[in-house]
């Protein structure tokens, strides 16, 4: 039986950020989860329960600023790098928790969380992590962005920086499971906003990170759809192949959408994630 708990911690600028844990008394390791744009840590309940069927683990997840139960305007950060700075605060806070002591630590980043995680790994050179999981990571966009939004982003960011715009993400691009889509429609913590500072920062960091793959030497597992409708599958696989570690595992799922942990294929993906983690404990 997993014991769930929650708390708040301070981001890099003292913003109030949310963290929750799922503690397993038989845990062999701990997984730190960073969610994607416009979602939140509760979206990983299925992942936690699904992977736990195969392997005993603790999980620690957080809500990005402007997301979930964390402080801030929905979808807003002054710059994408704010998330990376907060990530370091999250890791520092997680390392203080008793449940993490004397166990291997894995990190998991989904979508924009995968980009945040990768930028943090390149910036900080963390040595306490055993391996990483990249779930449909954002290293390029497949989602079409209206030309007027892309063209206006610099102007809006300069003169109306706290204005947030629609992120163009529709629920049927996330999953084929209709019951999950109905769940999302009722989820008050899901939103459809993104700030221009984040949008422009993503474009900047995606270009920068392309040459940084060799600096990441952690064993890496990538799960992704063969035609992800949100992020570029091609760019994600190319980055994965460039990672410096020789220990790399790719799980490609045909015909599914962006959130594989909440899609119809999820049991297959949970087993693959568990197998990878078990190999590195």
C-alpha positions in Angstrom: 0.0 0.0 0.0 1.5 3.4 -1.0 1.4 6.1 1.5 0.7 9.5 -0.1 1.8 12.8 1.4 2.2 16.4 0.2 4.0 19.6 1.1 5.2 22.9 -0.3 8.7 24.1 -0.9 10.3 27.3 -2.2 11.3 27.9 -5.8 14.4 29.8 -6.8 12.6 33.1 -6.2 10.7 31.9 -3.1 7.6 31.1 -5.1 5.4 28.5 -3.3 5.7 25.2 -5.2 3.8 21.9 -4.6 5.4 18.5 -4.1 3.8 15.1 -3.4 5.2 11.7 -2.5 4.0 8.1 -2.8 6.0 6.1 -0.3 6.3 2.3 -0.6 7.6 0.5 2.5 9.3 -2.1 0.3 10.8 0.5 -2.1 14.0 -0.5 -3.9 14.5 3.0 -5.4 12.9 6.4 -5.9 11.6 8.1 -9.0 11.5 12.0 -9.3 8.8 13.1 -11.8 8.6 16.4 -13.7 5.3 16.9 -15.6 4.7 18.7 -18.9 3.1 22.0 -20.0 -0.5 22.6 -18.8 -0.8 19.5 -16.7 0.3 18.6 -13.1 1.6 15.9 -10.8 -1.7 14.2 -10.1 -1.7 13.1 -13.8 0.9 10.5 -12.9 -1.3 8.5 -10.5 -1.8 5.8 -13.2 2.0 5.7 -13.8 2.7 5.2 -10.1 0.1 2.5 -9.7 0.9 0.8 -13.0 4.7 0.6 -12.5 4.2 -0.5 -8.8 2.5 -3.7 -10.1 5.9 -4.7 -11.4 8.5 -3.2 -9.0 8.4 -1.6 -5.6 9.3 2.1 -5.8 8.9 5.5 -4.1 7.7 8.4 -6.3 8.2 12.1 -5.8 6.5 14.6 -8.1 6.1 18.4 -8.2 4.0 21.0 -9.9 5.7 23.6 -12.0 5.1 27.2 -11.2 1.7 28.3 -12.6 0.6 24.7 -12.7 -1.4 22.4 -10.4 -1.3 23.4 -6.8 1.8 25.6 -7.2 1.7 29.4 -7.0 1.5 31.6 -10.0 -0.6 32.7 -13.0 -1.7 29.6 -14.9 0.9 28.8 -17.6 3.1 31.7 -16.8 6.8 31.9 -16.2 8.9 34.9 -17.1 11.3 32.6 -18.9 11.6 28.9 -19.5 14.8 28.9 -17.5 12.7 29.6 -14.4 11.5 26.0 -14.6 15.1 24.8 -14.7 16.0 26.9 -11.7 13.0 25.5 -9.8 14.0 22.0 -10.9 17.2 22.4 -8.9 15.1 23.5 -5.9 12.9 20.5 -6.3 15.9 18.1 -6.4 17.4 19.8 -3.3 14.0 19.4 -1.5 13.6 15.8 -2.5 17.1 14.9 -1.3 16.0 16.0 2.2 13.2 13.5 2.4 13.8 10.4 4.5 12.2 8.1 1.9 15.0 8.8 -0.6 17.9 7.8 1.6 20.3 5.0 0.6 18.3 4.1 -2.5 19.0 4.5 -6.2 17.4 7.7 -7.6 15.8 7.8 -11.1 14.4 10.9 -12.8 11.5 11.0 -15.2 10.5 14.0 -17.4 7.5 14.1 -19.6 7.1 16.4 -22.6 8.3 19.9 -21.5 9.4 18.2 -18.3 11.8 16.2 -20.4 13.3 19.4 -21.8 13.5 20.9 -18.3 15.2 17.7 -17.0 17.7 17.7 -19.9 18.6 21.3 -19.5 19.1 20.8 -15.8 21.3 17.8 -16.3 23.5 19.7 -18.7 23.7 22.7 -16.4 24.2 21.1 -13.0 25.9 17.7 -13.8 24.0 15.9 -11.1 25.9 12.9 -9.8 23.2 11.5 -7.4 21.0 10.1 -10.2 21.2 6.4 -11.4 19.3 6.7 -14.7 16.7 8.8 -16.4 13.4 8.3 -18.3 12.3 10.6 -21.1 8.6 10.4 -21.8 7.5 12.0 -25.2 10.2 14.7 -24.5 10.0 18.1 -26.1 13.0 18.6 -28.4 10.9 19.9 -31.3 7.2 20.6 -32.0 4.8 18.7 -34.1 1.9 20.7 -32.9 1.2 23.5 -35.4 1.5 27.0 -33.9 -0.6 29.8 -35.6 1.8 32.1 -37.5 0.3 35.2 -35.8 1.1 33.8 -32.4 4.6 32.9 -33.3 5.2 36.3 -35.0 3.7 38.3 -32.1 5.5 36.5 -29.3 8.5 38.9 -29.1 6.2 41.9 -29.0 3.9 40.5 -26.4 6.8 39.3 -24.2 8.3 42.8 -24.3 5.2 44.9 -23.7 2.7 42.5 -22.0 4.9 39.8 -20.5 2.3 38.4 -18.2 -0.3 37.8 -20.9 -0.8 34.1 -21.5 -2.1 32.7 -24.8 -3.7 29.4 -25.7 -1.3 26.5 -26.1 -3.2 24.8 -28.9 -3.1 21.4 -27.0 -6.4 19.5 -27.4 -7.2 16.6 -25.2 -7.7 14.2 -28.2 -4.0 14.8 -29.0 -3.0 13.5 -25.6 -4.8 10.1 -25.5 -7.1 7.8 -27.4 -8.8 6.7 -24.2 -12.2 8.5 -24.1 -12.7 8.0 -20.4 -9.4 9.8 -19.7 -10.5 12.6 -22.0 -13.7 13.0 -20.0 -11.5 13.0 -16.9 -9.4 15.8 -18.3 -12.4 17.9 -19.2 -13.4 17.9 -15.5 -9.9 18.5 -14.2 -9.8 22.0 -12.7 -6.0 21.9 -12.5 -5.5 21.3 -16.3 -5.3 24.5 -18.3 -4.6 25.7 -21.8 -2.3 28.6 -21.3 1.4 29.4 -22.0 3.3 32.6 -21.6 5.4 34.1 -24.4 8.4 33.9 -22.1 8.0 30.2 -21.9 7.3 29.8 -25.6 10.3 31.8 -26.7 12.5 30.1 -24.1 11.5 26.7 -25.4 12.5 27.7 -28.9 15.8 28.9 -27.6 16.6 25.9 -25.4 15.5 23.4 -28.0 18.2 24.8 -30.3 20.8 24.9 -27.6 20.2 21.4 -26.3 20.7 19.8 -29.7 24.4 19.9 -29.3 24.5 18.9 -25.6 23.3 15.3 -25.9 26.9 13.9 -25.5 27.2 15.7 -22.1 24.4 13.5 -20.7 25.9 10.2 -19.6 23.0 8.7 -17.6 21.5 5.4 -18.7 18.4 6.6 -20.6 15.0 5.1 -21.4 12.8 6.8 -24.0 9.1 6.0 -24.5 7.4 7.8 -27.3 4.7 7.4 -30.0 5.9 6.8 -33.6 3.8 9.8 -34.6 3.4 12.0 -31.6 0.9 14.8 -32.4 2.4 17.3 -29.9 6.1 16.9 -30.0 8.4 15.9 -32.8 9.1 12.2 -32.6 12.0 12.6 -35.1 13.7 15.3 -33.0 13.2 13.4 -29.8 14.7 10.2 -31.2 17.7 12.1 -32.7 18.4 13.7 -29.3 18.1 10.3 -27.6 20.6 8.9 -30.1 23.0 11.7 -29.4 23.1 11.2 -25.6 26.5 10.2 -24.3 25.5 7.1 -22.5 25.9 3.8 -24.3 23.1 2.3 -22.1 20.0 3.5 -23.9 16.6 1.8 -24.4 13.9 3.0 -26.8 10.3 2.0 -26.5 8.4 3.1 -29.6 4.6 2.7 -29.6 2.7 2.7 -32.8 -0.4 4.8 -33.3 -0.8 6.2 -29.8 -0.9 9.8 -28.7 1.3 12.1 -26.5 0.6 10.9 -23.0 1.5 7.2 -23.2 1.0 6.7 -19.4 -2.7 7.7 -19.8 -3.3 6.2 -23.2 -4.7 2.8 -24.2 -1.2 1.3 -24.4 -0.3 2.2 -20.9 0.1 -1.3 -19.3 2.6 -2.2 -22.0 4.6 1.0 -21.3 4.4 0.6 -17.5 6.0 -2.9 -17.9 8.8 -1.5 -20.1 9.5 1.3 -17.6 9.6 -1.2 -14.7 11.9 -3.5 -16.7 14.4 -0.7 -17.4 14.4 0.5 -13.8 14.8 -3.0 -12.4 17.9 -3.5 -14.6 19.5 -0.4 -13.0 18.8 -1.2 -9.3 
